[in-house]
């Protein structure tokens, strides 16, 4: 396990939760990164708040945990962190139940209370919030994000940048016909996904259906 000091990108609600996650993983958190923060920004939860440039200057050996939920924003921040010469931190809470048959991409953020079963493949910079369950033979693309309490059944594929809202459920596909949620799709809170969804749609309801223009 890396011992590099951790900086959390984002000092909002989820950023503060990621700082707690890092501490639960035995890491030392040295501050938050906030691009809009003035040089004299007050501390948040007793931690300094600084720009990315200041973070790279003050903590050149630091690793940055991305405490931002939206996948597209997180992708831009990951690129900025690397351009600044810092690494991106992965964090997996010790209270995650998981099998040894999981392939992890770069820098996953996996919070407390999750259950990850078997033959799962994660892309880079995935984010799984509190108390989710991931069934067998599930594949995540890069930057997939699960809000708290999501349940993903077996033989499901979430393509790059999918966002799944709080309490949503995805029923199982099959080996020959996985349930596939296309890249960039958004699944609303509490939705139940019973079939594949096209890229870029926003699906809500039970069963989940693409929402039309307002």
Buried (B, 14 or more C-beta within 10 A) or exposed (E): EEEBBBBBBBBEEBBBBBBBBBEBBEBEBBBBBBEEBEEEBEEBEEBBBBBBEBBBEBBEEBBBBBBBBBBEBBBEBBEBBEEBEBBBBBBBBEEBEBEEEBEBBBBBBBBBBBBBBBBBBBBBBBBBBBBBBBBBBBBBBBBBBBBBBBBBBBBBBBBBBBBBBBBBBBBBBEEEEBBBBBBBBBBBBBBBBBBBBEBEBBBBEEEBBEEEEE
